[in-house]
Amino acid sequence: MTTAHSLSTATSAPNRAPALAMRGISKTFPGVKALDNVQLQAWTGEIHSLMGENGAGKSTLMKILSGAYTADPGGEIHIDGQLAHINGPKAARAAGIAIIYQELSLAPNLTVAENIYLGHEPTRFGVMADRATMRRETAKVLERLGAEFGPDTVVNTLSIAEQQQVEIARALHQRSHILIMDEPTTALSTRETDRLFDLIKRLRDEGIAIIYISHRMAEIYELSDRVSVLRDGTYVGTLDRAELSADRLVQMMVGRPLSNLFDKQSHATDRVVLEVKELTDGGRRVKPCSFTLYAGEVLGLAGLVGAGRSELARLIFGADPIAGGEVWLQGQRQSLRKPLDAINAGIAYLTEDRKAQGLFLDMSVRENITISVLGRDALAGGLLNRAAMARLTAGSIQDLRVRVAGPFVTAGALSGGNQQKLLIARWIAIHPKVLILDEPTKGVDIGAKAEIYRIISELAAKGVAILVISSELPEVIGISDRILVMREGAIVGELRDEAATQENIMALATGTTEMTQS
């Protein structure tokens, strides 16, 4: 990890103005105060991270800075010590500000050079585009970035990581010295992310002020010179690199310390709800597995990727064919040939891939929540009971604290955490006896995680038997009454109480024989 020397130089010079100073920024939408008196300061040669849970106001603040939104009267934006009037994207670009959104804004059928010059192409004789100049100048900036493609490459032939380089190249060509990056690693591989980080650090060292938005703690620790936190549309504070810690960031983002994030309370009883006996897919991914799950219990299922955790859950849910073994629910043997059999029996399964296998992204919030109970709640003759749908949706939005403008907003327009809540609401609606949650907090911010942990605890308190699959060891330890560990398709151990440590989980998951007592 590298600390920027240019940052310390800038901050130690009392007469030197910051590259960016936003003061008293507020933004009101109809019925909603999205930002209230927010401030942000970034220096030349600094990577300044901006954190906060979904809905905290990060994107709104950056849209004001980039000219997409206009702030309420009273706030000020200073660029290099001078008051800037940013009344649109063109004014932002003129002030040296560039933003790279999650969804890239490139013309896919044009070349790299054409994208970089789009809207301000140089001309020859006042008529024709000067393509030679476009290619030559584009090649210079691509070389500066270390890009492995040329100015004549068509953008739709590039990877997402390479398209991000085109966006950065366009910002550099426009002589931007404040670069905003909004969740830039979402669609990148580990290798592509490492290359992007190297590039970001290089740009920082060249004197560009970079504002970096992410909810991934590892990225924040890797890149940040300073971190500012927003919560509920207000400015909470800023930490220097030396002050960064998970405890302090979580406290600032959600209003309570990391130690209270899980708020673990056991509701487990001795009443058996689910019994899995020698269940297997024939040994392809799952060897014969057996366990018992009790009412009110949160049972964790840990293991390395590929250990067979999700595959075991899919067998229980009837999503994959069972080659051997039995599933018993409240003392009754179940015949689970398809997911509908499991749903009718009272078993619900929240899939790991919410977008591909869970949500209907083009359908509304109401349709996503109620789709599993349309038949149950139908009127005589099979007609949709729209009143029941409305009641269920309103209750789910309130109980699960789904942040949404209304029930008819499409699921695809929601944040990851709110999408996950929709899926949980759908399964709560069937009144499950067993709820299987596969990576329930994957890809959501810390605030949404806290909400999902609260929901899990409340469901357990109502007697629901819950099986949680998680790759995050602090999470599975923090919420589980017991933990089963899988390795190579088999359950190889059970941990509870003081023995449920990260070291012991990894010892079982990797086949290490020695375990420790905490």
WOWOKA-V15454 format. One record per pair of residues at least 24 apart in sequence whose C-alpha atoms are under 7 Angstrom apart, sorted by the first residue. I is the first residue (numbers start at 1). J is the second residue. Records with the same first field share a line. If there is no record, write none. Layout:
BEGIN
I->J ; J
END
This chain:
BEGIN
1->222
3->225
4->46 ; 205 ; 225
6->45
7->43 ; 44 ; 45 ; 46
10->43
17->80 ; 81
18->42 ; 43 ; 44 ; 80 ; 81
19->43 ; 44 ; 79 ; 80 ; 209
20->78 ; 79 ; 80
21->77 ; 78 ; 79
22->76 ; 77 ; 78
23->75 ; 76 ; 77
24->74 ; 75 ; 76
25->71 ; 75 ; 76
26->71 ; 72 ; 75
27->71 ; 72
28->72
34->233
35->233 ; 234
36->233 ; 234
37->234
38->234 ; 235
39->235
42->209
43->209
44->207 ; 208 ; 209
45->204 ; 205 ; 206 ; 207 ; 208 ; 209
46->204 ; 209 ; 210 ; 225
47->204 ; 209 ; 210 ; 211 ; 212 ; 223 ; 224 ; 225 ; 226
48->210 ; 211 ; 212 ; 224 ; 225 ; 226 ; 227
49->211 ; 212 ; 213 ; 220 ; 224 ; 226 ; 227 ; 228
50->211 ; 212 ; 213 ; 227 ; 228 ; 229
51->213 ; 214 ; 215 ; 228 ; 229 ; 230
52->229 ; 230 ; 231 ; 253
53->253 ; 445 ; 446 ; 447
54->415 ; 445
55->232
56->230 ; 231 ; 232 ; 233
57->230 ; 232 ; 233
58->230
66->92 ; 97 ; 98 ; 99
67->92
96->175 ; 176 ; 177 ; 178
97->176 ; 177 ; 178 ; 179
98->171 ; 176 ; 178 ; 179 ; 180
99->179 ; 180 ; 181
100->167 ; 180 ; 181 ; 182
101->181 ; 182
102->182 ; 183 ; 184
108->155 ; 156
109->154 ; 155 ; 156
110->154 ; 155
111->151 ; 152 ; 153 ; 154 ; 155
112->151 ; 152 ; 153 ; 154 ; 155 ; 166
113->138 ; 151 ; 152
116->170
141->169 ; 173
142->169
161->188 ; 192
177->208 ; 209
178->208 ; 209 ; 210
179->209 ; 210 ; 211
180->210 ; 211 ; 212
181->211 ; 212 ; 213
182->212 ; 213 ; 214
183->213 ; 214
215->445
229->253
254->447
261->450
262->450 ; 453 ; 478 ; 479
264->478 ; 479
266->481
267->296 ; 297 ; 460 ; 461
268->294 ; 295 ; 296 ; 297
269->294 ; 295 ; 296 ; 297
270->294
271->295
272->330
273->329 ; 330 ; 465
274->328 ; 329 ; 330
275->327 ; 328 ; 329
276->326 ; 327 ; 328
277->325 ; 326 ; 327
278->325 ; 326
279->324 ; 325 ; 326
280->322 ; 323 ; 324 ; 325
281->321 ; 322 ; 323 ; 324
282->323 ; 324
285->311 ; 489
286->311 ; 312 ; 489 ; 490
287->489 ; 490
288->490
289->490 ; 491
293->465
294->465
295->463 ; 464 ; 465
296->460 ; 461 ; 462 ; 463 ; 464 ; 465
297->460 ; 465 ; 466 ; 481
298->460 ; 465 ; 466 ; 467 ; 468 ; 479 ; 480 ; 481
299->466 ; 467 ; 468 ; 480 ; 481 ; 482 ; 483
300->467 ; 468 ; 469 ; 476 ; 480 ; 482 ; 483 ; 484
301->468 ; 469 ; 470 ; 483 ; 484 ; 485
302->469 ; 470 ; 471 ; 483 ; 484 ; 485 ; 486
303->485 ; 486 ; 487 ; 509
304->509
307->486 ; 487 ; 488 ; 489
308->488 ; 489
309->469 ; 486
310->438
317->342 ; 347 ; 349
318->342
346->432 ; 433 ; 434
347->432 ; 433 ; 434 ; 435
348->427 ; 432 ; 434 ; 435 ; 436
349->435 ; 436 ; 437
350->423 ; 424 ; 436 ; 437 ; 438
351->437 ; 438
352->438 ; 439
358->423
359->423
360->411
361->410 ; 411 ; 412
362->410 ; 411 ; 412
363->410 ; 411
364->407 ; 408 ; 409 ; 410 ; 411
365->407 ; 408 ; 409 ; 410 ; 411
366->393 ; 407 ; 408
368->422 ; 426
369->393 ; 422 ; 423 ; 425 ; 426
370->426
372->426
373->430
396->425
400->455
416->443 ; 444
417->444 ; 445 ; 448
432->464
433->464 ; 465
434->464 ; 465 ; 466
435->465 ; 466 ; 467
436->466 ; 467 ; 468
437->467 ; 468 ; 469
438->468 ; 469 ; 470
439->469 ; 470
473->502
485->509
END
